[in-house]
Amino acid sequence: MFKEKSFDAIKFKRKLQENSWKNSGAKNLSEYVRYVNRNATKSKLHRKYKN
């Protein structure tokens, strides 16, 4: 009755997070947060607020 799923979203999310941590080269959470924030501001999705 149900289709067998061929995509595991949780497994995919964990793999993305693992790859992001490895690519950052961070040794601790603070370094990782700096890496994520720096890359987020370079993203095309990031918009600066205009007041």
PDBQT receptor file of N, H, CA, C and O in Angstrom, charges set to zero:
ATOM      1  N   MET A   1       0.810  -1.180   0.000  1.00  0.00    +0.000 N 
ATOM      2  CA  MET A   1       0.000   0.000   0.000  1.00  0.00    +0.000 C 
ATOM      3  C   MET A   1       0.866   1.261   0.000  1.00  0.00    +0.000 C 
ATOM      4  O   MET A   1       0.584   2.203  -0.741  1.00  0.00    +0.000 OA
ATOM      5  N   PHE A   2       1.914   1.288   0.823  1.00  0.00    +0.000 N 
ATOM      6  H   PHE A   2       2.143   0.523   1.426  1.00  0.00    +0.000 HD
ATOM      7  CA  PHE A   2       2.810   2.428   0.882  1.00  0.00    +0.000 C 
ATOM      8  C   PHE A   2       4.007   2.191  -0.033  1.00  0.00    +0.000 C 
ATOM      9  O   PHE A   2       4.487   1.066  -0.176  1.00  0.00    +0.000 OA
ATOM     10  N   LYS A   3       4.471   3.260  -0.639  1.00  0.00    +0.000 N 
ATOM     11  H   LYS A   3       4.081   4.174  -0.523  1.00  0.00    +0.000 HD
ATOM     12  CA  LYS A   3       5.685   3.161  -1.438  1.00  0.00    +0.000 C 
ATOM     13  C   LYS A   3       6.882   3.065  -0.499  1.00  0.00    +0.000 C 
ATOM     14  O   LYS A   3       6.901   3.675   0.570  1.00  0.00    +0.000 OA
ATOM     15  N   GLU A   4       7.845   2.316  -0.901  1.00  0.00    +0.000 N 
ATOM     16  H   GLU A   4       7.830   1.820  -1.769  1.00  0.00    +0.000 HD
ATOM     17  CA  GLU A   4       9.085   2.255  -0.134  1.00  0.00    +0.000 C 
ATOM     18  C   GLU A   4       9.851   3.538  -0.432  1.00  0.00    +0.000 C 
ATOM     19  O   GLU A   4      10.038   3.905  -1.592  1.00  0.00    +0.000 OA
ATOM     20  N   LYS A   5      10.287   4.209   0.614  1.00  0.00    +0.000 N 
ATOM     21  H   LYS A   5      10.135   3.911   1.557  1.00  0.00    +0.000 HD
ATOM     22  CA  LYS A   5      10.980   5.464   0.369  1.00  0.00    +0.000 C 
ATOM     23  C   LYS A   5      12.415   5.210  -0.070  1.00  0.00    +0.000 C 
ATOM     24  O   LYS A   5      13.101   4.330   0.449  1.00  0.00    +0.000 OA
ATOM     25  N   SER A   6      12.840   5.996  -1.028  1.00  0.00    +0.000 N 
ATOM     26  H   SER A   6      12.283   6.711  -1.449  1.00  0.00    +0.000 HD
ATOM     27  CA  SER A   6      14.193   5.838  -1.545  1.00  0.00    +0.000 C 
ATOM     28  C   SER A   6      15.093   6.979  -1.087  1.00  0.00    +0.000 C 
ATOM     29  O   SER A   6      16.286   6.997  -1.388  1.00  0.00    +0.000 OA
ATOM     30  N   PHE A   7      14.511   7.933  -0.354  1.00  0.00    +0.000 N 
ATOM     31  H   PHE A   7      13.542   7.918  -0.109  1.00  0.00    +0.000 HD
ATOM     32  CA  PHE A   7      15.269   9.083   0.113  1.00  0.00    +0.000 C 
ATOM     33  C   PHE A   7      15.094   9.206   1.618  1.00  0.00    +0.000 C 
ATOM     34  O   PHE A   7      13.970   9.315   2.106  1.00  0.00    +0.000 OA
ATOM     35  N   ASP A   8      16.182   9.191   2.345  1.00  0.00    +0.000 N 
ATOM     36  H   ASP A   8      17.095   9.103   1.948  1.00  0.00    +0.000 HD
ATOM     37  CA  ASP A   8      16.139   9.323   3.800  1.00  0.00    +0.000 C 
ATOM     38  C   ASP A   8      16.586  10.738   4.166  1.00  0.00    +0.000 C 
ATOM     39  O   ASP A   8      17.775  11.052   4.122  1.00  0.00    +0.000 OA
ATOM     40  N   ALA A   9      15.631  11.583   4.525  1.00  0.00    +0.000 N 
ATOM     41  H   ALA A   9      14.664  11.328   4.561  1.00  0.00    +0.000 HD
ATOM     42  CA  ALA A   9      15.913  12.993   4.808  1.00  0.00    +0.000 C 
ATOM     43  C   ALA A   9      16.840  13.162   6.013  1.00  0.00    +0.000 C 
ATOM     44  O   ALA A   9      17.715  14.028   5.998  1.00  0.00    +0.000 OA
ATOM     45  N   ILE A  10      16.663  12.360   7.038  1.00  0.00    +0.000 N 
ATOM     46  H   ILE A  10      15.953  11.657   7.050  1.00  0.00    +0.000 HD
ATOM     47  CA  ILE A  10      17.500  12.472   8.239  1.00  0.00    +0.000 C 
ATOM     48  C   ILE A  10      18.944  12.121   7.911  1.00  0.00    +0.000 C 
ATOM     49  O   ILE A  10      19.867  12.817   8.331  1.00  0.00    +0.000 OA
ATOM     50  N   LYS A  11      19.135  11.057   7.172  1.00  0.00    +0.000 N 
ATOM     51  H   LYS A  11      18.385  10.491   6.830  1.00  0.00    +0.000 HD
ATOM     52  CA  LYS A  11      20.481  10.642   6.773  1.00  0.00    +0.000 C 
ATOM     53  C   LYS A  11      21.139  11.732   5.919  1.00  0.00    +0.000 C 
ATOM     54  O   LYS A  11      22.323  12.027   6.083  1.00  0.00    +0.000 OA
ATOM     55  N   PHE A  12      20.361  12.328   5.008  1.00  0.00    +0.000 N 
ATOM     56  H   PHE A  12      19.399  12.089   4.875  1.00  0.00    +0.000 HD
ATOM     57  CA  PHE A  12      20.852  13.395   4.147  1.00  0.00    +0.000 C 
ATOM     58  C   PHE A  12      21.270  14.609   4.972  1.00  0.00    +0.000 C 
ATOM     59  O   PHE A  12      22.337  15.176   4.734  1.00  0.00    +0.000 OA
ATOM     60  N   LYS A  13      20.436  15.018   5.950  1.00  0.00    +0.000 N 
ATOM     61  H   LYS A  13      19.570  14.557   6.143  1.00  0.00    +0.000 HD
ATOM     62  CA  LYS A  13      20.731  16.168   6.807  1.00  0.00    +0.000 C 
ATOM     63  C   LYS A  13      22.011  15.937   7.608  1.00  0.00    +0.000 C 
ATOM     64  O   LYS A  13      22.856  16.826   7.716  1.00  0.00    +0.000 OA
ATOM     65  N   ARG A  14      22.143  14.750   8.160  1.00  0.00    +0.000 N 
ATOM     66  H   ARG A  14      21.457  14.028   8.072  1.00  0.00    +0.000 HD
ATOM     67  CA  ARG A  14      23.344  14.437   8.957  1.00  0.00    +0.000 C 
ATOM     68  C   ARG A  14      24.599  14.466   8.109  1.00  0.00    +0.000 C 
ATOM     69  O   ARG A  14      25.646  14.931   8.560  1.00  0.00    +0.000 OA
ATOM     70  N   LYS A  15      24.502  13.970   6.871  1.00  0.00    +0.000 N 
ATOM     71  H   LYS A  15      23.652  13.592   6.504  1.00  0.00    +0.000 HD
ATOM     72  CA  LYS A  15      25.657  13.968   5.974  1.00  0.00    +0.000 C 
ATOM     73  C   LYS A  15      26.048  15.404   5.606  1.00  0.00    +0.000 C 
ATOM     74  O   LYS A  15      27.234  15.728   5.553  1.00  0.00    +0.000 OA
ATOM     75  N   LEU A  16      25.062  16.259   5.354  1.00  0.00    +0.000 N 
ATOM     76  H   LEU A  16      24.098  15.996   5.398  1.00  0.00    +0.000 HD
ATOM     77  CA  LEU A  16      25.344  17.670   5.055  1.00  0.00    +0.000 C 
ATOM     78  C   LEU A  16      26.057  18.342   6.219  1.00  0.00    +0.000 C 
ATOM     79  O   LEU A  16      27.026  19.074   6.020  1.00  0.00    +0.000 OA
ATOM     80  N   GLN A  17      25.575  18.094   7.436  1.00  0.00    +0.000 N 
ATOM     81  H   GLN A  17      24.787  17.499   7.597  1.00  0.00    +0.000 HD
ATOM     82  CA  GLN A  17      26.190  18.690   8.621  1.00  0.00    +0.000 C 
ATOM     83  C   GLN A  17      27.611  18.187   8.818  1.00  0.00    +0.000 C 
ATOM     84  O   GLN A  17      28.511  18.957   9.153  1.00  0.00    +0.000 OA
ATOM     85  N   GLU A  18      27.804  16.908   8.612  1.00  0.00    +0.000 N 
ATOM     86  H   GLU A  18      27.073  16.282   8.340  1.00  0.00    +0.000 HD
ATOM     87  CA  GLU A  18      29.135  16.314   8.763  1.00  0.00    +0.000 C 
ATOM     88  C   GLU A  18      30.101  16.921   7.757  1.00  0.00    +0.000 C 
ATOM     89  O   GLU A  18      31.228  17.271   8.105  1.00  0.00    +0.000 OA
ATOM     90  N   ASN A  19      29.660  17.044   6.514  1.00  0.00    +0.000 N 
ATOM     91  H   ASN A  19      28.744  16.760   6.231  1.00  0.00    +0.000 HD
ATOM     92  CA  ASN A  19      30.515  17.628   5.473  1.00  0.00    +0.000 C 
ATOM     93  C   ASN A  19      30.821  19.091   5.761  1.00  0.00    +0.000 C 
ATOM     94  O   ASN A  19      31.940  19.548   5.530  1.00  0.00    +0.000 OA
ATOM     95  N   SER A  20      29.839  19.824   6.260  1.00  0.00    +0.000 N 
ATOM     96  H   SER A  20      28.930  19.452   6.447  1.00  0.00    +0.000 HD
ATOM     97  CA  SER A  20      30.038  21.227   6.587  1.00  0.00    +0.000 C 
ATOM     98  C   SER A  20      31.088  21.374   7.682  1.00  0.00    +0.000 C 
ATOM     99  O   SER A  20      31.958  22.241   7.599  1.00  0.00    +0.000 OA
ATOM    100  N   TRP A  21      31.009  20.534   8.700  1.00  0.00    +0.000 N 
ATOM    101  H   TRP A  21      30.302  19.830   8.767  1.00  0.00    +0.000 HD
ATOM    102  CA  TRP A  21      31.988  20.584   9.796  1.00  0.00    +0.000 C 
ATOM    103  C   TRP A  21      33.392  20.274   9.267  1.00  0.00    +0.000 C 
ATOM    104  O   TRP A  21      34.354  20.959   9.614  1.00  0.00    +0.000 OA
ATOM    105  N   LYS A  22      33.506  19.245   8.431  1.00  0.00    +0.000 N 
ATOM    106  H   LYS A  22      32.724  18.688   8.150  1.00  0.00    +0.000 HD
ATOM    107  CA  LYS A  22      34.816  18.874   7.875  1.00  0.00    +0.000 C 
ATOM    108  C   LYS A  22      35.383  19.993   7.012  1.00  0.00    +0.000 C 
ATOM    109  O   LYS A  22      36.572  20.301   7.102  1.00  0.00    +0.000 OA
ATOM    110  N   ASN A  23      34.546  20.605   6.176  1.00  0.00    +0.000 N 
ATOM    111  H   ASN A  23      33.581  20.355   6.103  1.00  0.00    +0.000 HD
ATOM    112  CA  ASN A  23      35.001  21.679   5.294  1.00  0.00    +0.000 C 
ATOM    113  C   ASN A  23      35.425  22.915   6.059  1.00  0.00    +0.000 C 
ATOM    114  O   ASN A  23      36.266  23.682   5.589  1.00  0.00    +0.000 OA
ATOM    115  N   SER A  24      34.855  23.112   7.225  1.00  0.00    +0.000 N 
ATOM    116  H   SER A  24      34.172  22.489   7.606  1.00  0.00    +0.000 HD
ATOM    117  CA  SER A  24      35.183  24.294   8.018  1.00  0.00    +0.000 C 
ATOM    118  C   SER A  24      36.582  24.200   8.620  1.00  0.00    +0.000 C 
ATOM    119  O   SER A  24      37.243  25.219   8.819  1.00  0.00    +0.000 OA
ATOM    120  N   GLY A  25      37.028  22.995   8.905  1.00  0.00    +0.000 N 
ATOM    121  H   GLY A  25      36.491  22.168   8.743  1.00  0.00    +0.000 HD
ATOM    122  CA  GLY A  25      38.325  22.817   9.558  1.00  0.00    +0.000 C 
ATOM    123  C   GLY A  25      38.299  23.261  11.010  1.00  0.00    +0.000 C 
ATOM    124  O   GLY A  25      39.353  23.431  11.622  1.00  0.00    +0.000 OA
ATOM    125  N   ALA A  26      37.120  23.451  11.565  1.00  0.00    +0.000 N 
ATOM    126  H   ALA A  26      36.264  23.314  11.068  1.00  0.00    +0.000 HD
ATOM    127  CA  ALA A  26      36.972  23.944  12.936  1.00  0.00    +0.000 C 
ATOM    128  C   ALA A  26      37.385  22.884  13.941  1.00  0.00    +0.000 C 
ATOM    129  O   ALA A  26      37.159  21.689  13.753  1.00  0.00    +0.000 OA
ATOM    130  N   LYS A  27      37.999  23.366  15.017  1.00  0.00    +0.000 N 
ATOM    131  H   LYS A  27      38.183  24.337  15.169  1.00  0.00    +0.000 HD
ATOM    132  CA  LYS A  27      38.409  22.475  16.100  1.00  0.00    +0.000 C 
ATOM    133  C   LYS A  27      37.432  22.519  17.264  1.00  0.00    +0.000 C 
ATOM    134  O   LYS A  27      37.459  21.659  18.144  1.00  0.00    +0.000 OA
ATOM    135  N   ASN A  28      36.560  23.538  17.260  1.00  0.00    +0.000 N 
ATOM    136  H   ASN A  28      36.538  24.237  16.545  1.00  0.00    +0.000 HD
ATOM    137  CA  ASN A  28      35.558  23.655  18.316  1.00  0.00    +0.000 C 
ATOM    138  C   ASN A  28      34.329  24.379  17.772  1.00  0.00    +0.000 C 
ATOM    139  O   ASN A  28      34.310  24.819  16.623  1.00  0.00    +0.000 OA
ATOM    140  N   LEU A  29      33.315  24.493  18.608  1.00  0.00    +0.000 N 
ATOM    141  H   LEU A  29      33.330  24.135  19.541  1.00  0.00    +0.000 HD
ATOM    142  CA  LEU A  29      32.053  25.077  18.170  1.00  0.00    +0.000 C 
ATOM    143  C   LEU A  29      32.203  26.555  17.797  1.00  0.00    +0.000 C 
ATOM    144  O   LEU A  29      31.578  27.012  16.841  1.00  0.00    +0.000 OA
ATOM    145  N   SER A  30      33.017  27.301  18.533  1.00  0.00    +0.000 N 
ATOM    146  H   SER A  30      33.526  26.930  19.311  1.00  0.00    +0.000 HD
ATOM    147  CA  SER A  30      33.210  28.729  18.219  1.00  0.00    +0.000 C 
ATOM    148  C   SER A  30      33.784  28.929  16.828  1.00  0.00    +0.000 C 
ATOM    149  O   SER A  30      33.327  29.798  16.085  1.00  0.00    +0.000 OA
ATOM    150  N   GLU A  31      34.772  28.140  16.473  1.00  0.00    +0.000 N 
ATOM    151  H   GLU A  31      35.143  27.434  17.077  1.00  0.00    +0.000 HD
ATOM    152  CA  GLU A  31      35.371  28.242  15.142  1.00  0.00    +0.000 C 
ATOM    153  C   GLU A  31      34.356  27.872  14.075  1.00  0.00    +0.000 C 
ATOM    154  O   GLU A  31      34.315  28.489  13.010  1.00  0.00    +0.000 OA
ATOM    155  N   TYR A  32      33.544  26.875  14.353  1.00  0.00    +0.000 N 
ATOM    156  H   TYR A  32      33.577  26.374  15.218  1.00  0.00    +0.000 HD
ATOM    157  CA  TYR A  32      32.524  26.463  13.392  1.00  0.00    +0.000 C 
ATOM    158  C   TYR A  32      31.476  27.563  13.192  1.00  0.00    +0.000 C 
ATOM    159  O   TYR A  32      31.055  27.825  12.065  1.00  0.00    +0.000 OA
ATOM    160  N   VAL A  33      31.062  28.197  14.277  1.00  0.00    +0.000 N 
ATOM    161  H   VAL A  33      31.405  27.984  15.192  1.00  0.00    +0.000 HD
ATOM    162  CA  VAL A  33      30.081  29.282  14.192  1.00  0.00    +0.000 C 
ATOM    163  C   VAL A  33      30.646  30.430  13.366  1.00  0.00    +0.000 C 
ATOM    164  O   VAL A  33      29.934  30.995  12.536  1.00  0.00    +0.000 OA
ATOM    165  N   ARG A  34      31.912  30.789  13.576  1.00  0.00    +0.000 N 
ATOM    166  H   ARG A  34      32.491  30.331  14.250  1.00  0.00    +0.000 HD
ATOM    167  CA  ARG A  34      32.546  31.850  12.773  1.00  0.00    +0.000 C 
ATOM    168  C   ARG A  34      32.545  31.481  11.296  1.00  0.00    +0.000 C 
ATOM    169  O   ARG A  34      32.254  32.316  10.439  1.00  0.00    +0.000 OA
ATOM    170  N   TYR A  35      32.872  30.225  11.005  1.00  0.00    +0.000 N 
ATOM    171  H   TYR A  35      33.109  29.548  11.702  1.00  0.00    +0.000 HD
ATOM    172  CA  TYR A  35      32.885  29.735   9.618  1.00  0.00    +0.000 C 
ATOM    173  C   TYR A  35      31.497  29.849   8.984  1.00  0.00    +0.000 C 
ATOM    174  O   TYR A  35      31.358  30.338   7.863  1.00  0.00    +0.000 OA
ATOM    175  N   VAL A  36      30.483  29.399   9.702  1.00  0.00    +0.000 N 
ATOM    176  H   VAL A  36      30.596  29.001  10.613  1.00  0.00    +0.000 HD
ATOM    177  CA  VAL A  36      29.119  29.432   9.169  1.00  0.00    +0.000 C 
ATOM    178  C   VAL A  36      28.661  30.867   8.957  1.00  0.00    +0.000 C 
ATOM    179  O   VAL A  36      28.091  31.180   7.912  1.00  0.00    +0.000 OA
ATOM    180  N   ASN A  37      28.899  31.742   9.923  1.00  0.00    +0.000 N 
ATOM    181  H   ASN A  37      29.362  31.487  10.771  1.00  0.00    +0.000 HD
ATOM    182  CA  ASN A  37      28.484  33.143   9.797  1.00  0.00    +0.000 C 
ATOM    183  C   ASN A  37      29.196  33.840   8.643  1.00  0.00    +0.000 C 
ATOM    184  O   ASN A  37      28.577  34.605   7.904  1.00  0.00    +0.000 OA
ATOM    185  N   ARG A  38      30.478  33.583   8.486  1.00  0.00    +0.000 N 
ATOM    186  H   ARG A  38      30.981  32.961   9.087  1.00  0.00    +0.000 HD
ATOM    187  CA  ARG A  38      31.251  34.196   7.405  1.00  0.00    +0.000 C 
ATOM    188  C   ARG A  38      30.710  33.748   6.048  1.00  0.00    +0.000 C 
ATOM    189  O   ARG A  38      30.546  34.564   5.142  1.00  0.00    +0.000 OA
ATOM    190  N   ASN A  39      30.435  32.460   5.911  1.00  0.00    +0.000 N 
ATOM    191  H   ASN A  39      30.568  31.797   6.647  1.00  0.00    +0.000 HD
ATOM    192  CA  ASN A  39      29.926  31.946   4.642  1.00  0.00    +0.000 C 
ATOM    193  C   ASN A  39      28.480  32.354   4.392  1.00  0.00    +0.000 C 
ATOM    194  O   ASN A  39      28.082  32.537   3.242  1.00  0.00    +0.000 OA
ATOM    195  N   ALA A  40      27.705  32.495   5.432  1.00  0.00    +0.000 N 
ATOM    196  H   ALA A  40      28.029  32.346   6.366  1.00  0.00    +0.000 HD
ATOM    197  CA  ALA A  40      26.306  32.900   5.269  1.00  0.00    +0.000 C 
ATOM    198  C   ALA A  40      26.218  34.308   4.694  1.00  0.00    +0.000 C 
ATOM    199  O   ALA A  40      25.353  34.583   3.862  1.00  0.00    +0.000 OA
ATOM    200  N   THR A  41      27.095  35.194   5.122  1.00  0.00    +0.000 N 
ATOM    201  H   THR A  41      27.797  34.972   5.798  1.00  0.00    +0.000 HD
ATOM    202  CA  THR A  41      27.057  36.569   4.621  1.00  0.00    +0.000 C 
ATOM    203  C   THR A  41      27.493  36.652   3.165  1.00  0.00    +0.000 C 
ATOM    204  O   THR A  41      27.176  37.628   2.486  1.00  0.00    +0.000 OA
ATOM    205  N   LYS A  42      28.208  35.654   2.676  1.00  0.00    +0.000 N 
ATOM    206  H   LYS A  42      28.465  34.861   3.228  1.00  0.00    +0.000 HD
ATOM    207  CA  LYS A  42      28.628  35.618   1.274  1.00  0.00    +0.000 C 
ATOM    208  C   LYS A  42      27.575  34.977   0.374  1.00  0.00    +0.000 C 
ATOM    209  O   LYS A  42      27.673  35.050  -0.851  1.00  0.00    +0.000 OA
ATOM    210  N   SER A  43      26.591  34.363   0.968  1.00  0.00    +0.000 N 
ATOM    211  H   SER A  43      26.511  34.304   1.963  1.00  0.00    +0.000 HD
ATOM    212  CA  SER A  43      25.565  33.645   0.228  1.00  0.00    +0.000 C 
ATOM    213  C   SER A  43      24.663  34.596  -0.552  1.00  0.00    +0.000 C 
ATOM    214  O   SER A  43      24.417  35.722  -0.119  1.00  0.00    +0.000 OA
ATOM    215  N   LYS A  44      24.175  34.142  -1.695  1.00  0.00    +0.000 N 
ATOM    216  H   LYS A  44      24.375  33.227  -2.046  1.00  0.00    +0.000 HD
ATOM    217  CA  LYS A  44      23.232  34.927  -2.489  1.00  0.00    +0.000 C 
ATOM    218  C   LYS A  44      21.897  35.049  -1.766  1.00  0.00    +0.000 C 
ATOM    219  O   LYS A  44      21.107  35.942  -2.072  1.00  0.00    +0.000 OA
ATOM    220  N   LEU A  45      21.639  34.162  -0.814  1.00  0.00    +0.000 N 
ATOM    221  H   LEU A  45      22.281  33.436  -0.566  1.00  0.00    +0.000 HD
ATOM    222  CA  LEU A  45      20.389  34.192  -0.066  1.00  0.00    +0.000 C 
ATOM    223  C   LEU A  45      20.399  35.243   1.046  1.00  0.00    +0.000 C 
ATOM    224  O   LEU A  45      19.349  35.609   1.573  1.00  0.00    +0.000 OA
ATOM    225  N   HIS A  46      21.591  35.724   1.395  1.00  0.00    +0.000 N 
ATOM    226  H   HIS A  46      22.444  35.426   0.966  1.00  0.00    +0.000 HD
ATOM    227  CA  HIS A  46      21.727  36.683   2.489  1.00  0.00    +0.000 C 
ATOM    228  C   HIS A  46      21.386  38.086   1.999  1.00  0.00    +0.000 C 
ATOM    229  O   HIS A  46      21.898  38.545   0.978  1.00  0.00    +0.000 OA
ATOM    230  N   ARG A  47      20.513  38.758   2.743  1.00  0.00    +0.000 N 
ATOM    231  H   ARG A  47      20.097  38.385   3.572  1.00  0.00    +0.000 HD
ATOM    232  CA  ARG A  47      20.181  40.145   2.416  1.00  0.00    +0.000 C 
ATOM    233  C   ARG A  47      20.443  41.005   3.638  1.00  0.00    +0.000 C 
ATOM    234  O   ARG A  47      20.138  40.621   4.767  1.00  0.00    +0.000 OA
ATOM    235  N   LYS A  48      21.004  42.157   3.397  1.00  0.00    +0.000 N 
ATOM    236  H   LYS A  48      21.252  42.469   2.479  1.00  0.00    +0.000 HD
ATOM    237  CA  LYS A  48      21.209  43.090   4.498  1.00  0.00    +0.000 C 
ATOM    238  C   LYS A  48      19.926  43.874   4.719  1.00  0.00    +0.000 C 
ATOM    239  O   LYS A  48      19.218  44.216   3.772  1.00  0.00    +0.000 OA
ATOM    240  N   TYR A  49      19.640  44.150   5.979  1.00  0.00    +0.000 N 
ATOM    241  H   TYR A  49      20.215  43.872   6.748  1.00  0.00    +0.000 HD
ATOM    242  CA  TYR A  49      18.452  44.916   6.317  1.00  0.00    +0.000 C 
ATOM    243  C   TYR A  49      18.672  46.381   5.960  1.00  0.00    +0.000 C 
ATOM    244  O   TYR A  49      19.731  46.945   6.237  1.00  0.00    +0.000 OA
ATOM    245  N   LYS A  50      17.675  46.984   5.351  1.00  0.00    +0.000 N 
ATOM    246  H   LYS A  50      16.815  46.526   5.126  1.00  0.00    +0.000 HD
ATOM    247  CA  LYS A  50      17.733  48.403   5.032  1.00  0.00    +0.000 C 
ATOM    248  C   LYS A  50      16.751  49.127   5.928  1.00  0.00    +0.000 C 
ATOM    249  O   LYS A  50      15.562  48.810   5.936  1.00  0.00    +0.000 OA
ATOM    250  N   ASN A  51      17.235  50.087   6.674  1.00  0.00    +0.000 N 
ATOM    251  H   ASN A  51      18.202  50.344   6.668  1.00  0.00    +0.000 HD
ATOM    252  CA  ASN A  51      16.365  50.876   7.562  1.00  0.00    +0.000 C 
ATOM    253  C   ASN A  51      16.043  52.206   6.940  1.00  0.00    +0.000 C 
ATOM    254  O   ASN A  51      15.325  53.009   7.535  1.00  0.00    +0.000 OA
TER     255      ASN A  51
